[in-house]
């Protein structure tokens, strides 16, 4: 597996869409390193937003569980 393929696989493993991973791989291949890093940071922000949304869902579930536990006492 060459470096571009490893990069694409790593990005995919990290949760990037295949389209985004391939775009970043192409930027790497053409030597557009600044744009590549920019796009990687954009993907990172997207992943952080997804993480925050998941945390909000967990917080909501915790709230619902606590309310049900209070009602059972």
C-alpha positions in Angstrom: 0.0 0.0 0.0 1.5 3.3 -1.0 1.4 6.5 1.1 -1.7 8.0 -0.7 -3.6 4.7 -0.1 -2.5 4.7 3.5 -3.6 8.3 3.9 -7.0 7.5 2.4 -7.4 4.4 4.5 -6.5 6.4 7.7 -9.0 9.1 6.9 -11.7 6.6 6.2 -10.9 4.8 9.5 -11.1 8.2 11.2 -14.6 8.6 10.0 -14.2 10.7 6.8 -16.4 9.9 3.9 -14.7 8.1 1.0 -15.3 11.2 -1.2 -13.5 13.5 1.3 -10.7 11.0 1.9 -10.1 10.6 -1.9 -10.2 14.4 -2.3 -7.5 14.8 0.4 -5.6 11.9 -1.2 -5.6 13.7 -4.5 -4.4 16.9 -2.9 -1.5 14.9 -1.3 -0.7 13.4 -4.7 -0.5 16.8 -6.4 1.6 18.3 -3.7 -1.1 20.7 -2.5 -0.1 20.2 1.1 -1.5 23.4 2.6 -4.9 22.7 1.0 -4.6 19.1 2.1 -4.0 20.1 5.7 -6.9 22.6 5.5 -9.3 20.0 4.3 -8.1 17.6 7.0 -8.9 20.3 9.6 -12.3 20.8 8.0 -12.9 17.1 8.4 -11.7 17.2 12.0 -14.2 20.0 12.7 -17.0 17.9 11.2 -16.0 14.9 13.4 -16.0 17.1 16.5 -19.5 18.4 15.6 -20.7 14.8 15.3 -19.1 14.0 18.6 -20.9 17.0 20.3 -24.2 16.0 18.7 -23.7 12.4 20.1 -22.9 13.9 23.5 -26.1 15.9 23.5 -28.1 12.7 22.7 -26.4 10.9 25.6 -27.1 13.8 27.9 -30.8 13.8 26.9 -30.9 10.0 27.5 -29.4 10.5 31.0 -32.0 13.1 31.8 -34.8 10.8 30.7 -33.4 7.9 32.8 -33.1 10.1 35.9 -36.6 11.3 35.5 -37.9 7.7 35.2 -35.9 6.6 38.2 -37.4 9.5 40.3 -40.9 8.5 39.3 -40.3 4.9 40.4 -39.3 5.9 43.9 
